C-alpha cells in the first residue's frame, strides 16, 4: 500500500481538473465579498505589503492595525526602517509578540538597502533570500506587488485547499506539505493575468479567514462549495489533518521590580540575544526567589515585597511570573547588570508584554 506522500499524482491531477472553475469563482467572489478596506490592501508597494505579511503571522488583523500605522508613521520607507535604532524598532513592536519577527524585520530592511539599493526584489525566489521571509511570504509579496504566478501556503490556505481536494495527507509531514504546494501551483490563474493573480491570492486568504473557518466552516455561502470534495464527503471540518501536537511546558520566573527612591526610574536589563525575551529590555529575571535575594544588598533584603504572581501564556509555554518590588537608592544597584531608565523613557523601549503591563500598573509610583 502506497503512503500519502508517494501518491502524488491523484491530488495534483484533481487540482488541475478543477483549476479553471476554482480560480474564476474565487476571483469573482473576492471582487464583491472579499476584504478590500484594510490599510495594506489596494497597494503594490512591497514595503507595505511585506510589513503587513510579517505582522500578520500568527497575529489577528485587529491587533495588527495599530502597530502597522505606528510603524509607517515612524518608518514610512524601508530605508527609514533600516536606519532606525534597533531599540526603537523593538519598542515599536513591543506587545506584538514573537519578537524574532521584529529582529528579522530590521535585518531584512537593512539587507534590502545594502543588497538591492532600497528596492525589494521582484521575484519570490530572491525575496526568500532576505531574513525572515519564507516561501509563502515571498510568494504573497511577489503576487500582490509584481503579479508573479506563485502560490501561497499559510494556515488558512492549507485549510481551504485540504478541504477543496479532500487531501488526507498528514501536514505534520513535510513531504505531504510539498504535495499540497504542488496542487496549489496547479490551481493558479494563468500566467500574465496580474490582476487575477492578486485577487486570487487575496481571495484564498479571505476565504480561509471569513468562510472556510477552522471549526464551523460556512459551506452554504462558500463560492466554491460545488467544487469542494471535502464538502461532498460530508465532513470538511475534519480537514486538514495534522497529528503533531505542540508540547506545552511551564516555567516559573521571579522579576525584580526595583524602583528608584525618588520614584523617577526603574532598573532594566537588556536580555541576551537568545532565550526568553531575547534582545528585549526587561526587569531582571531569576529562576527562584532565593537567586533574586542573593544579588540584593543585605540592607535591601528586608524591604523586598513579593507582589501577587500572575500567569502569562505563550504559544508553547505557560510563564508563572512572580514580581518582587523594592525601592532602592540609585547606588544600591551598582553591582547588578542593567541601568536605571527614567519613567518618560521606558515606554518607548522594546519590553515583553507582561513586563510592560506590570510597569504600567505600578506607573503611579514610577512616574
Secondary structure, 3 states (H helix, E strand, C coil): CCCCCCCHHHHHHHHHHHHHHHHHHHHHHHHHHCCCCCCCCCCCCHHHHHHHHHHCCCCCHHHHHHHHHHHHHHCCCHHHHHHCCHHHHHHHHCCCCCCHHHHHHHHHHHHHHHHHCCCCCCCHHHHCCCCCCCHHHHHHHHHHHHCCCCCCCCHHHHHHHHHHCCCCCECCCHHHHHHHHHHHHHCCCCCCCHHHHHHHHHHHHHHHHHCCCCCCCCHHHCCCHHHCHHHHCCCHHHCCECCCCCCCEEEEEEEEEEEECCCCEEEEEECCCCCCCCCCEECEEECCHHHHHHHCCHHHHCCCEECCCEEEECCCEEEEEEEEEEEECHHHHCCCCCEEEEHHHHCCCCECHHHHHHHHHCHHHHC
